[in-house]
Amino acid sequence: MSSFETVLLIIAIVASLLVTLQLLTRLDNNKYATGLLATFMFLQALMNTMFLLVQSGIILDYWYFYRIFSPLGFLIPSLAYLYLLALLKNQTKPRVGDLVHTIPAIGMFLNYIPYFRLSADQKQQVLEAVVNNYSVYVQGQEGFLPESWVTIIRLVMPIIYIPLYYHVLRSTRTQFDPSNPFDKKLRHWAWVFTNAVVTYFGGVMLFLAVYLVPEPIATSPQFNNVMAIIFMFTFMFSAGSFLLFSLYQILSPNVGVGYILAPNPLHQGNGHSAMASSGTSVSGGKIESAVPVSGTRPSDDNELEITKDEIEQVRYVLDTGQVWKSSDVIISDIAREANLSVRKTSFIINRYLGGNVNRVINRYRIIHAKTMITSGYLDDHSMSGLYKECGYKNKVTFFNAFKRETGMTPSEFRAQKVGSH
């Protein structure tokens, strides 16, 4: 590596370690997500440090570290995936099924048992060969499997996980309110993190793939010239993206975790709960206690603390005040009735009532429509009267919203209820 590349990698490693330290010392509600991100950043720093030591030859003085940490590198793609799940779906602890993501790391540990059992002299001989010719690192054999096979596994893993990253991003987009600054900030961070990680893996994959080129081609002078250029660009991509998402977190330390849901969220999943003034909201749950939005202490204008009374105020306006019966209701109307700021009202609705304001209002309206249909409203009134009573401006909008929430039209719902009696 050139001096510039070495300095760039060192800066990226230091930045990653600073992020790790920062994550471990902050107080977030979702400690599981914090731990995943901290582990991801630390392993990135560790793997890149080992790469730097091998490339520079310094590893010869610390030969006993060689291959010790290699199996941990196979956790990195899965850690990014598990972090996105924990962050965007508010998972606060690992699931039994998550153990499947440790299989590659366990497999690599077992694979390198033959190397671990070598004598000190034998290990040093292996390491000297790697330092003298890095291609030995990806084409030799130090375990049960040839290193070329291990390299292929390292190439395949990102190919499997990268689509999963974007699937998580897309499948959770309905949880975000575009008008909510908290959501915009978190969504932006999730995309920055994912794109930086994907760019990093892309550079690493290309770097490793070059070493798998057949020897007759790899030894040609023309290929050596091309390979030097490829190495330079892939290194810049990988190290640059690694540095990007490290520095991004240092400069914006409140983006990592803790902004999607509180620890006891009243999150609505299916819209089948009843409305009542007794304290049961559209989200179908009860507030256990007043909880801050994020485990971190509010430090700027984009952070809020929400009390139980404030959440109850918004719920009262929706449950009892029924402001959603007005076809022109907007967030500022709800905020005015609740005597809260628009920003805080939007945040409460999005975090504690199961979605953005339009989604929650529609849910109230449809539950009200279902109640009216069940009580026989359509026996004496028209469909036009029903949708107006529920706050809709026209029949088409009402039908679309009703079918989206229930999976059937109002007429089908009515027929089903009549048939069940």
C-alpha positions in Angstrom: 0.0 0.0 0.0 1.1 3.6 -0.6 1.6 6.0 2.3 -1.6 7.8 1.5 -3.6 4.5 1.5 -2.0 3.6 4.8 -2.8 6.9 6.4 -6.4 6.8 5.1 -6.9 3.3 6.6 -5.4 4.3 9.9 -7.8 7.3 10.1 -10.7 5.1 9.3 -9.7 2.6 12.0 -9.3 5.3 14.7 -12.7 6.8 13.7 -14.3 3.4 14.0 -12.9 2.9 17.4 -14.1 6.3 18.5 -17.6 5.5 17.3 -17.4 2.2 19.3 -16.4 4.0 22.4 -19.1 6.6 21.9 -21.8 3.9 21.4 -20.7 2.1 24.6 -20.9 5.2 26.7 -24.3 6.5 25.6 -27.6 5.7 27.1 -30.1 4.4 24.6 -33.4 2.6 25.2 -32.5 -0.1 22.7 -29.3 -1.4 24.2 -29.4 -4.4 21.8 -29.2 -2.2 18.8 -26.5 -0.1 20.4 -24.5 -3.3 21.1 -24.9 -4.6 17.5 -23.7 -1.3 16.0 -20.8 -1.1 18.5 -19.8 -4.7 17.7 -20.0 -4.0 14.0 -17.8 -0.9 14.2 -15.3 -2.7 16.5 -15.0 -5.7 14.2 -14.5 -3.4 11.2 -11.7 -1.7 13.0 -10.2 -5.1 14.1 -10.3 -6.7 10.7 -8.9 -3.6 9.0 -6.1 -3.4 11.6 -5.2 -7.0 10.9 -5.2 -6.3 7.2 -2.9 -3.3 7.8 -0.5 -5.4 9.9 -0.3 -8.1 7.3 0.2 -5.7 4.4 2.9 -3.8 6.3 4.7 -6.9 7.6 4.3 -5.8 11.2 2.3 -8.9 11.9 5.6 -10.8 11.9 6.4 -9.4 15.3 2.9 -10.4 16.5 2.6 -13.7 14.7 0.4 -15.2 17.4 -2.5 -12.9 16.4 -2.6 -14.2 12.9 -5.9 -16.0 12.0 -7.1 -15.7 15.6 -9.7 -13.1 14.7 -10.4 -14.3 11.2 -13.7 -16.2 12.0 -15.1 -13.0 13.6 -14.9 -11.3 10.2 -17.7 -13.6 9.0 -20.1 -12.0 11.4 -19.8 -8.5 9.9 -22.4 -8.8 7.1 -24.9 -10.3 9.5 -24.3 -7.7 12.2 -25.2 -4.9 9.8 -28.5 -6.8 9.0 -29.3 -7.5 12.6 -28.6 -3.9 13.5 -31.0 -2.6 10.8 -33.7 -5.0 12.1 -33.2 -3.9 15.7 -33.1 -0.2 14.8 -36.1 -0.1 12.4 -38.3 -2.8 14.0 -37.5 -2.0 17.6 -36.1 -5.4 18.4 -34.7 -5.1 21.9 -33.2 -8.6 22.3 -31.8 -11.4 20.0 -34.2 -14.0 18.7 -33.4 -17.7 18.7 -33.5 -17.7 14.9 -30.7 -15.1 14.8 -28.3 -17.8 15.8 -28.3 -18.9 12.1 -26.2 -15.9 11.3 -23.4 -17.2 13.5 -23.0 -20.4 11.4 -20.3 -18.9 9.0 -18.2 -17.7 11.9 -18.4 -21.0 13.7 -17.7 -22.9 10.5 -14.6 -20.8 9.9 -13.4 -21.4 13.5 -13.7 -25.1 12.9 -12.0 -24.8 9.5 -8.9 -23.2 11.0 -8.4 -25.8 13.8 -5.5 -27.4 11.8 -3.7 -24.0 11.7 -4.4 -23.3 15.4 -2.7 -26.6 16.2 0.5 -25.8 14.4 3.7 -25.2 16.4 5.0 -21.6 16.8 7.7 -22.2 14.2 5.2 -23.6 11.6 2.8 -20.6 12.2 5.7 -18.2 11.6 6.6 -19.9 8.4 3.0 -19.7 7.1 2.9 -16.0 8.0 6.2 -15.2 6.3 4.8 -16.7 3.1 1.7 -14.6 3.3 3.6 -11.3 4.0 6.0 -12.0 1.1 3.1 -12.7 -1.3 -0.4 -11.7 -0.2 -2.0 -14.0 -2.8 -1.1 -16.9 -0.5 -3.6 -15.4 1.9 -6.4 -16.1 -0.5 -5.0 -19.0 -2.5 -3.1 -21.1 -0.1 -4.5 -23.6 2.5 -4.3 -23.1 6.2 -7.3 -25.0 7.3 -9.5 -27.9 6.2 -10.7 -25.8 3.2 -8.5 -24.2 0.6 -8.3 -20.4 1.1 -9.8 -19.9 -2.4 -13.0 -21.6 -1.1 -12.9 -19.4 2.0 -12.6 -16.4 -0.2 -15.6 -17.5 -2.3 -17.6 -17.8 0.9 -16.5 -14.2 1.8 -17.7 -13.1 -1.6 -21.0 -14.9 -1.4 -22.0 -13.6 2.0 -22.4 -9.9 1.0 -24.3 -11.0 -2.1 -26.8 -12.7 0.2 -27.0 -10.0 2.8 -27.1 -6.8 0.7 -30.6 -7.6 -0.7 -31.7 -8.2 2.9 -30.5 -4.8 3.9 -32.6 -3.0 1.3 -35.6 -5.3 2.1 -35.6 -4.2 5.7 -35.4 -0.5 4.6 -38.3 -0.9 2.2 -40.5 -3.1 4.4 -40.3 -0.6 7.3 -40.9 2.6 5.3 -44.6 2.8 6.4 -43.4 3.3 10.0 -42.0 6.7 9.0 -43.9 10.0 8.8 -42.3 12.1 6.1 -43.4 15.3 7.9 -41.7 14.2 11.2 -38.2 15.5 11.6 -37.2 12.6 13.9 -38.3 10.1 11.2 -36.5 12.0 8.4 -33.3 12.0 10.4 -33.4 8.3 11.3 -34.5 7.3 7.8 -31.6 9.3 6.3 -29.2 7.6 8.7 -30.4 4.1 7.9 -29.9 4.8 4.2 -26.4 6.4 4.7 -25.4 3.4 6.9 -26.7 0.9 4.4 -25.2 2.5 1.3 -21.8 3.0 3.0 -21.7 -0.6 4.1 -22.7 -1.9 0.6 -20.1 0.3 -1.0 -17.5 -1.0 1.5 -18.4 -4.6 0.8 -18.4 -3.9 -3.0 -14.8 -2.7 -2.7 -13.7 -5.7 -0.6 -15.4 -8.1 -2.9 -13.7 -6.7 -6.0 -10.3 -6.7 -4.1 -10.7 -10.4 -3.2 -12.0 -11.4 -6.6 -8.9 -10.2 -8.3 -6.8 -12.7 -6.4 -9.0 -15.5 -7.7 -8.0 -14.8 -11.3 -6.3 -17.9 -12.8 -2.5 -17.8 -12.5 -1.7 -17.7 -16.3 -3.7 -14.4 -16.5 -2.6 -13.1 -13.1 1.1 -13.4 -14.0 0.9 -11.5 -17.3 2.4 -8.0 -17.3 -0.8 -6.5 -18.7 -2.9 -7.9 -15.9 -0.4 -6.7 -13.3 -0.8 -3.1 -14.6 -4.6 -3.4 -14.6 -4.6 -5.0 -11.1 -2.6 -2.1 -9.6 -5.2 0.3 -10.8 -8.1 -1.9 -9.6 -6.5 -2.3 -6.2 -6.1 1.5 -5.9 -9.7 2.2 -6.7 -11.2 -0.7 -4.7 -9.2 0.3 -1.7 -10.3 3.9 -2.0 -13.9 2.7 -2.2 -13.7 0.4 0.7 -11.6 2.5 3.0 -13.4 5.7 2.0 -16.9 4.2 2.8 -15.5 2.8 6.0 -14.3 6.3 7.0 -17.5 7.9 5.8 -19.9 6.0 8.1 -17.4 6.3 11.0 -17.0 10.1 10.7 -20.7 10.5 10.1 -21.5 9.0 13.5 -18.8 11.0 15.2 -20.1 14.3 13.7 -23.8 13.3 14.3 -23.7 11.1 17.4 -27.5 11.1 17.9 -28.3 9.2 14.7 -27.3 5.7 15.7 -30.1 4.2 17.7 -33.1 5.0 19.9 -35.2 7.1 17.6 -37.8 4.7 16.1 -39.9 3.6 19.1 -39.8 4.0 22.9 -39.3 0.9 25.0 -43.1 0.5 25.7 -44.5 1.7 22.4 -48.2 1.4 21.7 -47.6 0.3 18.2 -50.5 -0.7 16.0 -50.0 -3.6 13.8 -53.4 -4.6 12.3 -55.9 -1.9 13.1 -58.4 -4.3 14.8 -58.6 -2.6 18.2 -61.6 -0.7 19.5 -61.9 3.0 20.3 -63.1 4.0 23.7 -62.9 6.9 26.0 -61.8 4.5 28.8 -58.2 4.9 27.8 -57.8 2.3 25.0 -56.5 4.0 21.9 -56.4 3.0 18.3 -53.2 1.2 19.0 -55.0 -1.0 21.4 -52.7 -0.6 24.4 -52.3 1.3 27.6 -49.5 3.6 28.5 -47.5 2.1 31.3 -45.5 5.2 32.2 -44.1 8.4 30.8 -41.1 7.5 28.8 -38.6 9.6 26.9 -38.5 9.2 23.2 -34.8 8.4 23.2 -32.6 7.0 26.0 -30.2 9.8 25.4 -30.9 13.1 27.2 -32.4 15.8 25.0 -29.5 17.8 23.6 -30.9 19.8 20.7 -34.1 21.0 19.1 -34.7 17.7 17.4 -35.1 15.7 20.6 -38.3 15.7 22.8 -39.4 14.1 26.0 -43.0 13.0 26.0 -45.1 12.6 29.2 -48.0 10.3 29.9 -50.4 13.3 30.2 -49.4 14.7 26.8 -50.1 11.3 25.1 -53.4 11.1 27.0 -54.3 14.5 25.7 -53.8 13.5 22.1 -55.7 10.2 22.7 -58.6 12.1 24.2 -58.9 14.4 21.2 -59.0 11.5 18.9 -61.1 9.1 21.1 -63.6 11.4 22.6 -63.3 14.7 20.6 -63.5 12.7 17.3 -61.8 15.5 15.3 -61.3 13.1 12.5 -65.0 13.4 11.6 -64.1 16.6 9.9 -63.0 15.9 6.3 -60.5 18.8 6.4 -58.8 17.9 9.7 -55.0 18.3 9.7 -52.3 17.8 12.3 -52.5 21.5 13.5 -56.2 21.0 14.4 -55.4 18.0 16.6 -52.5 19.9 18.1 -54.7 22.9 18.9 -57.3 20.7 20.6 -54.6 18.9 22.6 -53.0 22.3 23.5 -49.6 21.0 22.2 -47.2 22.0 19.5 -47.7 20.6 16.1 -44.2 19.0 16.3 -44.9 17.3 19.6 -48.4 16.2 18.5 -47.0 14.7 15.2 -44.3 12.9 17.2 -46.8 11.4 19.7 -49.2 10.2 16.9 -46.3 8.6 14.9 -44.6 7.0 17.9 -47.4 6.0 20.2 -50.5 5.6 18.0 -49.2 3.4 15.3 -48.3 5.6 12.3 -48.4 9.0 10.7 -51.3 11.3 11.2 -53.2 10.4 7.9 -52.8 6.7 8.7 -54.1 7.1 12.2 -57.0 9.3 11.2 -58.0 6.8 8.5 -57.9 4.0 11.1 -60.2 5.9 13.4 -62.6 6.6 10.6 -62.7 3.0 9.4 -63.2 1.6 12.8 -66.1 4.1 13.2 -67.5 3.0 9.8 -67.3 -0.7 10.9 -69.2 0.1 14.1 -71.9 2.0 12.2 -72.3 -0.8 9.6 -72.5 -3.4 12.4 -75.1 -1.4 14.2 -77.4 -1.3 11.1 -76.7 2.3 9.9 -77.0 1.3 6.3 -80.5 -0.1 6.9 -81.9 3.4 7.1 -79.2 5.5 5.5 -77.2 5.6 2.2 -73.5 4.8 1.6 -73.1 8.5 0.9 -74.3 9.4 4.4 -71.9 6.8 5.9 -68.7 8.1 4.3 -69.6 11.7 5.2 -70.4 10.7 8.8 -66.9 9.1 8.9 -65.1 12.2 7.6 -64.5 11.3 4.0 -65.1 13.8 1.1 -66.1 11.2 -1.5 -67.1 7.6 -1.9 -63.9 6.5 -3.8 -61.6 7.6 -1.1 -63.8 5.9 1.6 -64.0 2.6 -0.4 -60.2 2.6 -0.9 -59.4 3.3 2.7 -62.0 0.7 3.9 -60.6 -2.0 1.7 -57.0 -1.2 2.6 -57.8 -1.6 6.3 -60.3 -4.5 6.2 -59.5 -6.3 2.9 -63.1 -5.9 1.7 -65.5 -3.3 0.6 -68.2 -1.8 2.9 -70.9 -3.8 1.2 -68.9 -7.0 1.6 -68.3 -6.2 5.2 -72.0 -5.6 5.7 -72.9 -8.8 4.0 -70.5 -10.7 6.1 -71.9 -9.3 9.3 -75.5 -9.9 8.3 -74.6 -13.5 7.3 -73.0 -14.2 10.7 -76.2 -13.3 12.6 
